[in-house]
């Protein structure tokens, strides 16, 4: 099942934290970011997809070294809808940040500096989306049953799990 399907299931499951308001806020952050940077929304979606792939790699690495509880602690501390440079620093070294910006610049034609300035908003928004599958009432730091995060981390990199696509689908779903 794709990431979008997991997000929709989390919204529809009263036992999970996801809500249409939460997803709408995440979509709004990406749209406002695109607008404030003078970037076409589809380009911002591509940037979000590229960054999402790097977030996945970083979280998988964090999970391998610190386990699921470390991932949950990262989501608890750094997910949100506000700019948070510490979220970027928690996942990526300065060299990795530059590499991400250059990779996204090659795929979008945007200036790498512009992309790097977008990271403090995109990364917390991605982490917020991943937080949406957590079981309602689960203790902070608990990896208990987060279907969205599991789907995101368990992907086999075949392109089925794409943050940008999931946000685009969610935007269309919420605008029905």
N, C-alpha and C positions, 0 to 999 in steps of 0.2 A: 504494500500500500504506500502511495506517495506521501510526501511531507504535507502537501495541501490537505489530503484526506485525513491525515492524523490531526491536523489543526482543526478541521471541521468537526471531527469526532470529539475532540477535546471541548470545543464550544458547546456541542450538543450533550455532553456528559456532565451532569451536575456534580459528579465526584472529582472533576478536574477543574483547575483554576481558570482555564481559558474563558473569555467572554468576547462578545462582539465589540464591546467598548475597548477592551485591551487590544484586539487586533486592529480596530479602527485607528487607535492612537499610534500604533506602530506604522501603519500605512501612511497616516498623516505626517509622521516624522520624516519619512523618506520623501514624500511629496513636497513638504515644506523645505527640506534640505535642497531638493532639486531646484525649486523655485528661487531660493535665496542665493544659490550659486549660478543661476541662469542656465541650468542644465535641463535638457529634455527629460521628461519622466522615464522614458524607455532607456535612456542612457544611465540614469540613476539606478534603474532596475538592474542593468548589466553590471554596474559597479557593485551593487549589493550582492549579486550572484557571485562575482569574483571574490569579494571579501568573505562571503559565506563559505566558500570552498576553503579559504585559509583558516577561518574560524573552526571549521570541521577538523582540519588537520591538527590545529593547535589543541583543541579539546580532546581529540583522540590521543595525542601525545600526553596531555595532562592526565587522562584517564589511565594510560598505561603506567605512568609513574606514581600517581597518587590515588587511583581508584575513583569510583563513582561519587564518593562523598566529596572529593576535591572538585569535581565538575559541578556538583550541586552548590558547593560553597561559592564558586566563581559566579554561577548564575544568580545566587542570592545577593552577592555583593555588587555585581556590575551590570545586571540587566536593568533597563529603564528606557525612558523616552527623552532624557536630557543628555546633553553632551557630557561625556565622561572620559577624559584622556587617560585616567587610571585604568579603565576597562581595556583600552588598546594596549597599554603598557603591560597589563597582566597577561595578555595573550601573545604579544609580539615584541621582539627586541626592536630597537630603532632601525637596524639593518633590514629586518623582516618587514617593517612598516614601509620602508623605501621600496623594497622589492614588490610588495603588494601594490603600492601606488603605481609603480612602473608597469607591472603586469596589467592592471586595470586601464592604465593610460594607453597601452598598446591595443587593447581590445575595444576601447571607446573613442580614442582620439582626444580625450580630455588631457589637460595638463596634469602631470603627476603631483604637483604641489596642491592643485585643487582637490585631487582625490585624497591626498594625505590629510587635508584639512577637513574632509568629510568623515574620516574614520572615527573620530570621537562621538559622532552621532549614530553612524551605521552599526558599529560593533555593539553598543548597548541595546539597540533596537533588535538586532539579531538574537542576542542573548535573551531579551524579553520574549521574543517569539518562541524560543526554545523552552522558556519557563512555562509556557501556556499549557503544557501537557502534564504538569505536576499534579499529583492528587491533592484535592482541596483538603486543607487541614494538616497536610504533611508537615512535619517539623522542619524548621530551617536547617539546611545542610543535608536533608534526607534525600537520597536518590530514589525513593519509593515511587515506582510505577509512572515514570514520566514518558508517555508514549511518543510525544513529539521529539524529545531529546533522543530517545532510543532509535527512532526512525532516522533521525539526522545522523547520528553517529554510526549506525549499523549499515549505512549505505555502502555499496560496493563500487562507488565512483563511476557508475554507469550513466550518470546524468539524470537519474530519476529524482534525486533530492537536490532541489535548487531553491535557495531562499528567495531569489528575485521572482521566480515563477510562482512560488507559493504565495508571496505577497500580492502579485498581480491577480492570481486567481481569487485570493481572499477579497481583494478590492472589488472585483466584479461580483463576487458572491454577496458582499455586504451592500452593494448598490442596487440589488434587485428590487 
